[in-house]
Amino acid sequence: MATMSGKTTATMGDDAHANRIHGSSATGDKKSLIEMDGVVSEEVFERLTAKLKARVGSEIYSSWFGRLKLDDISKSIVRLSVPTAFLRSWINNHYSELLTELWQEENPQILKVEVVVRGVSRVVRSSTPVEVSDAAETKPKIAPREKMVFPVGQSIGEKRGSAVVAETAAASGSVLGSPLDPRYTFDTFVDGASNRVALAAARTIAEASSSAVRFNPLFIHASVGLGKTHLLQAIAAAALQRQEKARVVYLTAEYFMWRFATAIRDNNALSFKEQLRDIDLLVIDDMQFLQGKSIQHEFCHLLNTLLDSAKQVVVAADRPPSELESLDVRVRSRLQGGVALEVAAPDYDMRMEMLRRRLASAQTEDASLDISEEILAHVARTVTGSGRELEGAFNQLLFRQSFEPNLSMDRVDELLGHLTRAGEPKRIRIEEIQRIVARHYNVSKQDLLSNRRTRTIVKPRQVAMYLAKMMTPRSLPEIGRRFGGRDHTTVLHAVRKIEDLVGADTKLAQELELLKRLINDQAA
């Protein structure tokens, strides 16, 4: 874990400036901001965040500082908070000096700016380095013939089907995990606003040493075709490239089930479990497909063993941990104890970059290929779903272009009509509603799910419940479960409350319309 320390830079200010900040006269005792009305502190914080946004740009500010809150100000220390350990670590490592500089411009007496994680449950993490050290000394050793490292060349160089390669490798005992696709690396991953945080977390894990476990477990969730598998395989490939002897295993949930069932059949379950427990990095894809009570029970034991031994675990699924209702509650709880990051649909710029890269790749095999920038831009505007759909659209154009070299826009629309889904209703998820509402009202998603009853939390929670009822087909009991296990009557009360208010409250009505547009745009 990164230490929570702000770096001090000497910045001088005149007495009048200091008096203005501290609210004192030239002759009176100076007061810290925290001793004044809280409104003053918030005004200073808003002014500073505006400066920060101007310095780093809107896109970076939205990615890293959008959920930053002011926690406390003393005479010499400012304490800011973020919802996750990952954001805290990233901001402390990359923006500590800038934050200190900006605060010292407002108040030269500020010596330190701390960024902490909101919520008392995070305090437990301070013991992690000790646990890593102890685990490193006491972990059991496996004989060399048992090691399950899959070398990069061996696992990604095969040209046969994944299942065949995996089965053959497993039978030989040289490879425990599923094979990697050589195309899935960090270099080939197109980054943008919708995946930048998840990509940064993935790179951090891949570049960390085995004794520096970060964000454990890391849980990446997204709809199909948005790059989860690409990110996970890039982590595994980069970790192996960085340290050839690293014990890294990449598995799909289905392959894990097959391997475990095979081990039981062959009376080899104990050896299989021992091998998995002696790895440095476990990467599991498609967690939503992990089925069966006994297999989930074994996976829970494996997860506990690795996490308790300070071994890094990365998991991906098509929904957040709280929505994996088919999973054993103990597995869900363990997964929720780490950092969950979402990968959203690519924006226009990302889609254009994907298409350009795909065309460049195709032109290496056939230099005569040519699809105009105008057509690529049209496809990027109309095919707004997943990267997989964009790949399908490009392949369709590539095929047609071979015998229809002069494709018109109308012809392109005709060919890709099945991908644009103009008449298909948008699929809106409750989790997406919660995320957008939380960001709009500057609270965390965890606040919405908590039992806190403060006004600043109750209103966003009721708005989110109302929108979930209006914009999704979910039942009241289901919505209640998604909001921290609440009763359906609580959801009904929230819906009726917002309905009663919206007729007389013009500002609330405008907020609801804005939120609906944001949610629909995200679902597009």
N, C-alpha and C positions, 0 to 999 in steps of 0.2 A: 504494500500500500504506500502511496505517496504520503509524505508527511504534510500536515496542514500548516504550512508556514508561509507567510507573505514576506517577500524580500524588501528591505528598507532602502529607499533612495532619498538622499537629502534634498529637500525642496523648501526654499525659504519663501515666506509671505510677509507682507507688512502688517503692522499691528491692527490697522483698520480692518483689513481682510479677516484676520483672526478674530477680532471682536465681533464682526458680522456673523461669522460662523458660530461662535460660541454664545452669541446673544448677550454680551456683557458690555458695559461701558468701559471707557479707557481707564477709569479708576477703580472699577468694581472687580470682584473676584470672577474669574472665568468659569463658565459652566460647560460641561460636556454636553453634546447633543442629547445624550440619553436622559439628562436631567431636565430637559425642556419638554414642551408639549410634543407628543409623538408625531404630530402633523409636520413639525419642522424637520424631524429625521426623515420622514417619508418624502418631503419635498426635496431635500438634499439628495436622497437616493434616486428619485426620479430624474433629477438634473444630471446626476452622474451616469445613470444608465443611458440617457440621451447622448452624453459625450462618448460613452463606450461604444454605442451603436455607430456613431459618426466615425470613430477611429477604426473599428474592425469591419464595418459594412453590415448591411441588413441581413445577408444570408448567414454569415458566421454568427452574428448576434442571435438570430433565431435558432440556430442549431445548438449553440452552447450556453447562451445566457437567457434564453426565453423564460426559463423557470427559476431564475435567480431571485432570491428574496433577501430583504434586510432582516437579520435576526436581532442584532444588538450593536450598540455603539457605546464604548467607554471613552475615557480621556485619550487613550493612545491605541486602542484596538477596535477594529471594525470586524464584526462577525456576519458573514453572509451565508446563506444556506441554499442547497440544491437537493432534489429528491433522490439522487442515486450516488453511490460511491464512485461510479465511473465518471460522472460529470465533475464531481469534486476533484478527483485525481487529475483529470484532463485540464481543468481550469487552473489548478495549483501549479501544474507542470509547465503550462504554456502562457498563462496570462497573469501570473502573480505580480510581476513587476509592473505591468500596465495598470492593474487594479490599485496597487499601492500608490503609483504616481498620480492617478486621477483623484484618489481620496486626499492625498497630501496637497493637491492644488486647492481643494476646498478647506482643508484644515491641516496646517503644517505639523500639528501635534500628533497626528496619526502616525504611528510607527509600524503598525502591522495590520494586514488584512487577512483574515482567516476565512476559508470556505469550508463549511461543514455539511454533513448530511442531515437532513431533517428527520426527526424521530429518534427516540431513545433506544430503539432496538439495535441501531447501528453501533452502539458502544462496544458490543461484543467483538467487533472486528479488530479492535486494537490488539488482540492477542494473537492474531494470525501469524505474524513472523515467528513467534516462539513455537507455535504448533508446527510450522514448516520445518524448523530446525530439528525439533524432536523427532518428527516423522522421518526425516531424512536419515537419522541415525538408527532408528529402530525397525525400519521396514524390512520384511523378509526378502531374502534373495532367491532368485530362481536360476537354475543351472543354465548356462549359455544355450544349450540345445532347445530350451523352452522359450527363448525370447521371441517376441512377436512383432518386432520392428518390421515395417514393410518399406524397403528401400524405394526411393522415388523412381528410379529407373525401372525397377521390376513392376511396381504397382501401376504406373501410368503408361508404360510402354506397350502393354498388351493391346492387340487390335480386335480380340474376340469379344463376345458379349460379356457384360459385367458379371452375370450370374455364373457363367462357365469359369471365368477367371477366378472369381471368389471361391467357388467350390474346389477347383483344382488346387489353389493356394492353400486353402484350409486343410485339404487332405494331406498335403505335403508337410504341413506344420510350419512352413516358412512365413506365412502371412496370416494373421488373424482377422484383419479387417477387410472391408470391401475395397476394390481397386479405385484409384483416383483417375479422374479425367484430366488429361494434360492441358485441356483448354481452360480449366478452372483455376486461375491464379489471380493474385492481386493485380498484376499488370493488365489483365484482360477485363477486370471488373470496372464497369462504368459507374462512377460515383456522382452523386448529386445531393440535393437537399433531402430527398426521401430516404437515403440510406447512409448518409455521411457519418452519423453517430455510430451506427452498427459497424461500418467499415473501420472506423478508428478503433473500436473495441477489439475487433477481430485482429487487426494488425498488432495491437498492443500485446495480445495473448500470444500470437505467433512469434513475436520478437523477444518475449520474456524468457528468462532462464527457468529451468524446472524448479528452482527454489524461490521464484518470485511469482507466486500464483496471484492472478488478478481476476476480480469480478466473478467469483466462483459460486455456483455455476453461471455461465453466460447463457442466456436463453434468447434466441433470435426467432421471431415469429413474423409471418407474412402469408398472404394468399399465394396460391400456386403461381409459379413462373416469375417471381419477383427477385430471385437471386439468392435464396437461402442456401441451396445446395452449393452454388458457386462459392459463397463466402466460407462455408464450412470446409469444403475441399481445399480452398486457398489457405485456410489456417493450417490444415494438416500438411500440405505440401511445403509451405513456408517454414513450419516448425522443423520438418525433416531436413530441409535445405540448410537451415541455420545450424542444426546440430545432427549430424548423420546418425549418431548412436542414440538419439532420443527415442523413447518407446512411445510411439504415437499410433493410435488406432482410430480409424474412421469406419463407422458402421451405420447402416440404415437400421431402423427399428425392426423391419421385417427380416433382415439378414441376422440380426442378433437373435431373434426368435428361432430362425432356422438352425443357427449354430448351436443354440442351447438345446433344442430338441434333439439334434444329431448327437450331441455330447451325452445326453441322457440315454439315448438308444444304444450308444457304444460303451456305456459304463465309464464315460470319460468326463463327467460333469465336474468333478473336483478339480481336475487338471485345468479345465477350461476356465473355471472361476479363479483359480490361482493365477493364471496367466493375465486375466483382465485386471486383477487387483495389483499387479506389479508394473503398471504402465505409468507414463508421465502425463499423457494427454489423451483423453477420451472424447471423441467427437461423434455424436449420435444425431442422425437425420431422421425426419419424418416421425417424430415421437408420437404423433396422433395414431399411428398404426400399431403401437405396442399393445397387444391383446393377451388375455389369459391371466388368471389369478396367480398361478404358480410362477409364471415367467415375470410378471410384474413384481411379485414378491422377491424373486432373485435379483431383479434389476434394482429394486429399492436397497437391498443389501449391498450391491456393488456401488451404487451411488453414495451410500453412507460411508462405505470403506474408503472410497477415493477422496471424498470431500474431507473426511476426518483425518486423512493422511496428507492433506494439502496438495492433492493432485488435481490438475485443472480438468474441468468438464465443460464441454460446450454442447448445447442441445438446440435443435431447431424443430419447429412445428408450424402448422398452418393457422394456429391461434395461440393466444397467451396461455400460460400455465393454468390460470383459474378457470379457463373454458375447456380444458381437457377432461371432460366429465367421465370418460371411460377409464381414466387412469385411477389407480389406487390413491386414496386421499393422502397417504404418507408420501408417495412419489410426488404428487402435486405440491404438497407442502414444502418438500425439499427443493423442488425447482423454483418455487416462489421465493425462497430464501436468498436467491442470487440477484442478478441484474437481468431484467427482461427488456429487450429492445425490439422495436418494430421496424420492419422495412416496408415502406409504402410504395404505391405504384409510381413508376418513373414519370417525371414531368416532360414537357416538350423538348427541352434542351438535351435531356438524357436520351430520349427516344431518337433524336437526330444523331447523336453521337453513336448510339448502338447501330443504326442503319449505315452510317459512314464506315464504321469499323467492319461491319459485315460485308459491305461492298469491296472494301480494300482487300479483305481476306479472299473473297471470290476472285478478284482480279489477279491475285498471285497465281491462280491456277489457269485463268483464261484472261489474258491482257486485253482481249477485244471486248470484254463486257463493259457496258456503259449504261448506267441508269442516272438520269439527270437529277441535279440537286433539287429542282422544282418538284419532281415526282417523289423524291425522298421526303421533302418537307410536307408534301400532301399526305403521305402515308403516316408520318409522325403526328400530324394533326388529327387524322381520322381514326387511327388504331391506337386507342388510349388505354388499353388494358395492360396485360402483363408483358414482360420481355419475351415470353414464349410465343405469345400471339404476334408480336412484332416480328419475331424470327419466321413464323409461318407466313406472314404477309410478304416478307422479303423473298422467301423461297418461292412463293407463288409468282412474284414478279420475275424472278430469275428464270423460272421455267418458261413463262409466257414470252419473255423477252427474246428467247432463242428463235422463236418463229413469228413473233409480232414485235419487231424492233422499234416501231414508232407508236408506242402505247399512248393513248390520249387519257386525260384525267377522267373522263366519263368511263372509259374502259377499265381504268384502275379501280374506280368505285364499284363497277360491276363485278370485277374479280374478287375484290376484298369485302364485298357486302356482308358476307357471313362473319367477318371479324369485327366490323364496326358496331354491330349490335345496337343500331339506332333505335329499334322499337322495343328492345328488351329492358325491363325494369331494372334499376340499379340495386345492387345488393348492399345494404347498409348494415354494418355491425354495431352492436351496442358498445363494444370496446372503442370503436372509432368515435362514436358520439361522446363518450366519457372523455376521451383524449382532447377533442376539440373544445368541449365545454370547459374542461379544466384549464386549458391554455387561455381561453377567452377571459375567464374570471380570475386568472392568475392564482389558481390553487393547484394542488397536485391531484392526480387520479386517486391516490391513496386517501386523500381528504374526502373525496366523494364516497368512498367505500367505508369510511370510518364511522364511528358513533358520535363524533363531535357535533354539537348542536349550536355552534356559534352562527350568527347571522351571515357571516361571510362564507360559510360552508353550506348552510341549509338551502339558500337560494340556488346556487349552482347545482346542488344535488337534485332539487325538485325540478329545475329546468331540464337537467339531463334525463331524469325519469320521464318527464312529459314528452321530450323528443323521442325517447326510446319507444314509447307507446305509440306516438304519432307516425314514426318513420320506419318502424320494423314490424314484422308479423308476430313478434314474441308476445307470449301471454303475460299477464300481470305477475303470476308466481315466478316465471322465468326471469322477468326483469328484476324482481326482488332479489333473486339469487345472485344475479350479476352485480347487484349493488350491495355487496357485503352480507348476503344472506338475509335480507329483509323480508318481512311478510308482505303478501300481495295487497293487504289493506293500506300499508304505508305507501306503496306505489300509487294506489287509487287516490289516496289523500293528496299526494303531490300533483297528480294530473288535474284533479279538480281545483286545487289551489291555484295553479298556473292558469287554468281556464277562467277562473273567476277574476284574476288580476289582469289578464291580457286585454280585456275589453276596456278597462278604465286607465290602464297604464301604457301610454304611447311609447315610452322608452323601452319597456319590456317587450312590446310587440315588435319594435324595430330590432331589438337584440335577437329575438327568436327567428326573425326572417334572415338576419345575417348568419346566424348559426346554421340554419337550414341550408343556406347557399354554400357555406363552407363544407358542411357534411356531404352535400350532394356532389360538390366539386371533387372531394376526396374519393368518393365512390365511383366517379366517372371512369 
